[in-house]
């Protein structure tokens, strides 16, 4: 028996610890949540947070950010200035604690009311971690009549702190740094990110001006909301919803557990109802809560409880009807919640959600109280809200019923011969080889059946009039035998997006039973129309098949050119002329017959043989252009269709000659 040998061993000397800047530089994702662009973005937000905390405490009403051309960043405020001089209590300079020590800061006593009661930065990580992850950082601070200057490189102090008397009356901090490409895989933070963050911060910090300057564009952007979330909600509700904006604020104190100390909570909330726009945004201590947590749970609980109570009280439910859920409310709700607490339990350093039990309980109780009063005092609006939520609920339930019916119709094993009329399967079970020809009518089916390679080519005829799936309602679409048969044979489900249910049926590309789905119709006007209608079916119900290059069109020849010894096929007028010019001697030309009249050899050679057939792969590179063209050709855009025909009709005139 051979045993693998190695020179390395795992013993007591194998355990090491990262020290100093390496704690961040080698593992940035631990602090910032990612070592990519999202982590780099979060490092910027940590510095911005310090300026925001100062402004919220009443020190400075303007914060300026500069996006430099070399990808460095500056954050400038007129707060009190970061304390960086000698700290007798700690026996160190404060600059060492703030910029070079993790878990050091001035925000640990916020619950005692000493400073920064409602702070974005609580963990003492952000400033130090950002400095550690920088290629360089330059800091200039004005406070106590002095100017303090600090330089850092690669996570270490460069030189010494320079302290000189300051003639400037205004205090504040200015930090410029360049995220290190050795730490983050990407440091090119897009302008839109800065704009989005600063706009959101201006929303939840009313009265504070946020100014962004982009050196590359030489352009400035300013964000300011005098009334905070109320002004922002009115901005979202620009098309005027069916209720007025309602806002309130509350403050209280409590604890998450009996053995824990009390902490303070305050929150402001604004909402309205609108059928065109819906949006829910949560902020805590100014940090946007992407994953919500406690505030989101409180809002869901309170709205469902109070609206359900109103519906029951006013006999709005039908007999045996199920109660509403939050999705029914959310579909028409615009809401912004801005909460603060002196003790905050974040899920992690990236602060995407909070988990405080008391915050959830307090916000739930207060929101229920305000909703109850709101419904009593605003009877007309309460009635509108109740009716709309019921409409949303019933629409969702109908969509779910449709989804289940579709799933039931489309479900089935691979052996579907007996369930789809006149479907002709192939022998191989290897999906990478399997092809399905969707052909026009029974006569084409017969011709293709004689011509095909039964090992890998299957056939499905379409019979009768094909539905225009672009204009039809879902109920009508899924009552069409042709549509259902095609979808059954495909096997991958459908992907339909609607407001009530974004995925009416589960689409799974891996369940597609074919490597190629080939539309095969006659080369005449009727054939082209059938082809277009089948393409429209795919575009509306399974667009991913088009995007993934699974849909093909089999070109059929327009002309058959016969000489004494050979037969040639031309697929266009131009190709016919090119062939006949090269021929010597006598030849005859005849227009190709319909697919059903072709003999098997011709059918195999021109349409089905992988070596000689012509397949056009259907694709689109721009969703907007594709949507516009389908609308022009088959939608309600009659003026657009008329204009398209006037401008492009001559390109297709030869098709009329053919038939």
N, C-alpha and C positions, 0 to 999 in steps of 0.2 A: 504494500500500500504506500503510495506517494503522499507525503505530507507537505503542504505549502509552508515554506519558511519565510520569515521576514526579519529585517534588522530592527524594526521599530517595536517598541513595547509600550504598554499603557500602565504606568505606575504612578507613584506619588509625585514624581517630578513632571508628570504630564499636565498637571493642573496649573493653568496660568490665568492671570487677570489682565484685562485691558485697563490702561491708566491714562489719565489726562485726556487730551483731545481724541485719542484713539477710541475712547468709549463711544464717541459719536461718529468719527470719520470712518471707522471700519464697520459700523452697524447703524447707519443713519435711519434705517426703516424702524428700528426700535423706538426712536424718539418721534420721527416725522411721519411714520406710517408707510413710507415708501422710500426707495433710493432713486426713484425716477422723478419726473416733472412734478408729480403731486407732492412728493416730499419736499422738493425745492420750493414749491408754492407755499407750503406750510411753514417753512423756515422764514419766509418773508412775513407771513401773518403773525408770527411770534413777535417780531420787532414792531410791527404796526400796532399790535395789541397793547404794548406799553404806552404808546402815545394816546391810544383810545382811553385807557384807564385814567390817565392824567386828565384828559378833557372831561371825562364823566365826573371826576372829582371836582370839576370847576376850574381847572388850571389849563388855560389855552382853549381857544375856540376854532383853531385852524390846524389841520395836519396836511403836510405836503409830501408827496411821493414823486420821485424822479426815476423814470426808466431810462437808464443810460444806454448809449449805443453799444458799449462793450459788454452789455448784459449785467453790469453792476446795478445796484439799487440804492437809492437814498430815501430815508424817512426822516422828516424834519418836523418838530413840533415846538410850541412855545409854552410847554408845561413848566414844572418847577426845576427840571434838570435832574438827571440820575445822580444820586449821591455816590461819589467815587473816592472821597478823601479817606483819611485814616479812621478806622472803627475801633475805638478803645475796647468795647465789649468783646469783639471777636478777635482783637489783636492782629488785625490785617487791614489792608486797604479795601475799601468797598468795591473798587474796580476788580480786585481779585475775586471777591465773592460773586459779583454780578456777572462778570464776563468769563470767569475761569473755573467756577465751581458749580456743578449741577446741584440742584436742590438748595439753592441759596437765593433769597429775595426778600422783598419788603412787604409781602402780601399774606404772610402766614397768620397774622393777628387780625384779619379782617372781621371775624365774627365778634370780636370784642369791641369793635367800633373804633379801633386805633387808627386804621388807614385802609383805603381801598375796599370799602364794604362790598361792592358788587364788581368784582374784578374778572377780566378775561384771563389774566395770567395768575395762576395760584400755585403752580408746582415748582417754581424756581428753576425751570428747565430751559425755557425758550431762548432768552438772550444768550446764555452760555452755549447752548447747543448750536445756535445759528453762528456764533463766533467760531466755534470749533469746526463747523462745516464750511467755513469760508476760505477762499484763496487769500483774501486780505479783508480787513475791516478797519475803517477810520472813524473815530468817535470824537465829536466836539460838543462839550457841555458848558452851558453858562448857568451858574448859580452862586449865590453867596458873594457876589461881586468878583468872581474869578472865572477864567476860561480854563477848562481842563481838556487836554488833547491826549488821545490814546491811539496807538497803532498795533494791530495784530496781524500776524502772517501764519497761515496754516495751523491755526489753533493755539498760537503762542504769542506772548507779548513781544513786540519789536521795539527795543529801546526802553525808555521809562516814561511814566506819565509826566506831561509838561503842564505845569500850573502857573498861569500868569494873571495879573489883574485884568479885569474886563471892564471896558468903558461902556459896554452895552447894558442898557437898563433892563431889557427883556430877558427873561430866563428861558431855558429850553434845551433840547437835545437834538443833535443831528448825527445820524448813523449812516455811513456809506460802506457797502461791502459787495463783494462779488462771490456768489456761490461757487464752490470749487467743483470743477468737472471731474476731479479725482474722487469726489465723494458721491455726487449725484450723476446719474447716467445722462441727464439732460438738464441744462440750466437756462434754456431759452424760454422764459415765462412769457406767454403771449400777452399782448396789450389788453385783449378782452378779459383776461383773468383779473388784471389790476382794476379795470373799469367795473367789473362785476362785484368784486370784493368791496371797493370803496363806495359804490352805490349802496350796497346792502348796509354798510356801516353808517352811512349818512341817514338811512331810513331808521335805524334803531338808536341813533344818537342825535336826536333833534337839536337843531341850533348849532351843530358843529359843521364847519365847512371842510370838505375833503377835496384837495386839489391834486390832480395828476398831470405831470408833464412828461411827454414822450420825446426824447431827443431825436430819435430816428425820423419821426414825422414833423418835429418842431411844432407840436400841437399840445394845447392844454385842455383838460376836461375838469369841470367842477361839479360837485355833487352836494346838494344841500336840501334838506327837508325841514322846514320850520316846525311843522306839527308831526314829524316822524311817521309812524305807521298809518295814521289817519290820512295824511296827504298821499302816501304810497297806495293805500287801498283805493282811494278815489281815482288814482292814476290807472290802476288795474281795471277798475270799473268804468272805463272811459265810454263804453257804449250804453251805460246806464242799465243796471240790472233791475229786477222787479221789486227790490227793497232798497231802502236807504242804508247808508253806512251806520252801523251801531258800534259804539266803542265804550269801554269802561276800564277802570283799573282798581286793583285791590292790593292790600298789604297785610301781612300777618306773620306769625311766628309759630314754630312747632319743631318737632324732632322726628327723625326717621325710626328711632328705637327708644325704648324707655330708658335705657342706660346711657343714651347719648344726650349732649347738650342741645338746647333750643337754638335755632338759627332763624334769621329773618328772610322772608320771601316777599317779593312784590312782582306784579305782572300787569301788563296792559294788553288788551285784546281788541281788535277791530274786525268786523265781518259784515258781509252783505251777501245776497243771493243773486245769481246771474245765470242765464241759460246759454250765454255765448262763451263765457270764460269761467274756468274754475282753477283755483290755486290755493295751496296751503303752505305757509311758511312759518317755521318756528325758530326763534332766537332765544338764547340764554346767555346772560351777561355779555350780550352783543355777538356771541358766536353763533353762526347759523347751524342749526341742528339738522343735518341732512337725514339722519335716521330717527329724529324725533325723541323717542324715549318718553319720559314722564309727561311733558306737555301734550304730546300727541295722544297718549292714552287717555288723559283727562278730557281732551276735546272730543274724542270719539265717544267716550262714555256719556258725557253730559248731553251732547246733541242727540244721540240716539234715545237716551232716556226721556228727555223733555219732549221731543217731537212725537215719539211713540205715545207718551202720556196724553198729548194733545189729540192725536188721532183717535185714541180709544175714547177719550172724554167726549169727542164730537162725532162719534159713530162713523168715522171715515173708512174704516176697514170693511171689506166685504166679509160675509160669513165664512169662517174657517180660514181666513187669509193669514198668511205668515206675517210676522212683524218686520219692520224695516231693518236694514243694517246701515252701517256708516257709508258704504259705497253709494247708497241712494241719496244720502245727504251731500256727500262730497262732490257728486256730479254737478251740483249747482252752487257750490259754496266757494266764496273767496274769503280767506281768513289769514290774518297775520297775528302771531302771538309773540310777545316780547317780554320774557321773564328774567328775573334777577334773584340771586340768593347769596347769602354770606357764606354758606357752606354748599359746595357743589360736588356731586359724585359723577364724574364723566366716565364713559365706558373706557376711554383711553386718552392719551395725550392729544390725539387729533380732534377730540371734542365734537364728535358727530352726533352724540346722543348723551342724555343724562338719565340717571337711574334713581334719583331721590324719591323715596316713598312719600314723604310729607308734601313735596311739591305737587305730586300727582293728586294726592287727596285734597289738598287745599284748592288747587285750580279746578278740580272736578266740582267740589262743593260750591265755590263762588260762581262758576259758569252756570251750573244748574239754577242757582238763585236768580241770576240775571236773565237767563232765558225764560224762566217762568214769568218774571215781571214783564219782560219784553213782549211775550205772547198776550198777556192781559192788556197791556197798554197800547199795543199795535195790532188790533184785531184784523184789520184788512190785510196787513202784511203776513200775519200768522196764518191766515187762511191760504194766501198765495203759496207760502212755504210748504204748508202741509199738503196741498194739492200737487205741487210740483214734485215733492219727495215721493208721493205715491205714484206719480207718472213714471219717475225714474225707476222705482222699485218694480213696477209691472213690466216696464220695458226690459229691465235686466232679467226678470224671470222668463219673459217670452224669448229673449235671446238665449237663455240657458236651455229652455225647452227645445228651441231650434237646434242648438248645439248638440243636444243629446239625440235628437231625431236624425241629424246628419250623421253623427257618429255611428248610430245604429244602422243607417242605410249603407254607409261606406265600409263598415267593418266586414271582415271575412278573411279566410285563409287564402293561400296562393291558388288553390284549386277552385277557380271561380267560373269554370266552363258552364256549369248548369245554372248559374245565377244571372249571367249576362247573356241575353239573347244573341245568338249567332256569333259570339266571340270565339275565335279560333286561337288556341294557345300554342306555344312552342314547347319543344321537349326540354331544353336545358334549364336548369335551375340557377345557373350562374348569371347573376344580375348584370355583371359587367359585359356580357355578350348579348343579352336579351334586347330585342327591338320590338316595338309595337307600331304597326301601321294603322292609322285611323283613315279609313277609306270611305269614298262617297257611294253609298248604296250597295245593294245586293249583287248587281252585275259586276261591279269593280271587285267585290269580295271574291266572287267566283274566279275571276281572272288572276287576282293576286294569289289566291289559294293554290292554283296550279303552278304559278311561277316562283313562289317563295322557297326559301330554304327553311324547312319545317323545324330544323334543329334550333334556330335562334330567332326566327321571325314570326311574330304573332299578328293577328288581324282583328280589327273591330270595325264593322260597318256602322255609319250613322244614317239613320233613316228618318225621312220626314223633315219638317222645318226645324231648324236649329234656333234656339232662343238667343236673342241679343242680351247677353249677361251684363252688359254695361248699364242698361236702362232698367232691367227687371228687378223687382223686389226679391229678397232672399227666399221668401215663401214660394214664389212662382218658380224661381231657379231650381229649387230642390224638389219640386214636384214634376220636373221635366225628366222623362225616362232617359233621353239622350245624355243630358248632363250627368245624371246619377250613374249611368252605365260607364261613361268615360272616367269619372272619379273613382268608381269601384275598381276598374281595371288598373288605374294608376296606383292605387293602394296607399298613397301618402297623406290622405286627409286633405283638408282645405284650410286656408288662412284668410279669415275675414276680419276686418277691423271695424268696430263700431263703438260709439260712445259708451253704450251700456255694457258691452262685453268685448274686450279687445281681441279675444281669441275664441270665436264661436266654436271652432273645432280645432283639435290639436293637430297641427301640421308637423310631420316629421320626414325630412328628406331621406333619411335612412330607410324608410319603409317603401320608397319608390321601387317598383318591381322591374324597372326598365332602365337600360343605359341610354337609349334613344327613344323619344316619342316623335313619330314621323307623321306629319299631315300629308295625305296623298289624295289630291282631287284632280278633276279634269282641268285642262288648260283652256278654259273658257270663262265667260263672265259668271256663270252660275257656280263653277268650281272655285273661282277666286272669292266669291261672296261666302261660300261655305268655309273656305280656308280662313277668311277674316273673322267669321263668327266663332270658329273653334279657337283661334288665337285670342279673341276677346275673352272667351271662357277661361283660358289659362291666365290671362292678364289679371282678371278680376279675382279668381278663386285660388290660383296657385302661382303667383308671380315669381316665386323663388325658382321654379323650374326654368323660367326664361332667364333669370339672372345667372343660374348655374349652367346654362348652355345645354339643357336637356331636350329642348324643343327644336325640331327640324321640319323643313318643308321639302318634299320630294318634287323636283322639277319634272314635269312631263313634257315630252317633245311636242312642238307645234307642227312640224313638217316631217314627212317621210320621203326621202329622195332615193329612188331606185335606179341603178344601172344594170347592165347585163350580169355583172359579177358581184356587186356589193349593194348594201343598203346603208344610207347615212341618215342620221337624225339631227334635225336643227331645232334649237330651243328658242329661237327668235328670228325675226325677219332678217336682221343683220347677219346672223350665223348662216341662214339659208343662202343668202347672196354670196357669202364668202366660200361656201362649199361648192355651189354651182359654178363659180368662176374658175375653180381648179379642175373641174371635171372635163374630160374630153370624150367626145362621142355622145350618143343619145342617153337621155335620162328622163325620168318622169318624177313629178312632184305631186304629192297629195297631202292634204291636211290630215294630221294624225286623228285617229278615231278616239272616242272616249275610252277610258281605262277598261271598261267592261268589254270592249270589242277587240282589244289587243290579244294577239296570240301569246302563249306562255313564254316563248323564247324572247320575243320582243320586250315583253313586260319585265323579264329578268334582266335583260341587258340594259334597258333604259331607265328602270325605276327601282330595281331591288338588289341588283348585284353590287356589293361593296366596292368592287373593282371598277365598275363602269357607270354607276348611277351618279346623279348630281343631287347632293343634299345642300340645302341652305340652312345654316344654323341661325336660329332666331335669337336676337340679343338686343338690348338697349342700354345705352351708356348714361342716359340722363333721364331720371324718373319724371321730371317736370315735362320734358319734351314728349316722352311717351304718353303721359296722361293727356297732354294737349292734343296729340295726334289721334288718339282713340276717341276723344271727345268730339273732334272735328269729323271723323269718319262715321262714328256710330252713336254719338251722344245727342244731347239736346241743342248743341251749338249749330243751328241751321244757317245762320249768317256766315259763320266760319266755314261751313261745308261749301256753301255757294261760292265764297271767295276762293277757297282752295281749288275747286273745280275750274273756275275762271282762270286762275293763275297757272294751273298744272295740267289741265285737261289734254293739251296737245301731246303731252308725253305718253299718254296711254291710248292715243287714237288708233294705233295699230292693233290693239287688242280687239277693237270693234270689228276691224277688217277680218281678223282671224275667224270670228264666229259668224 
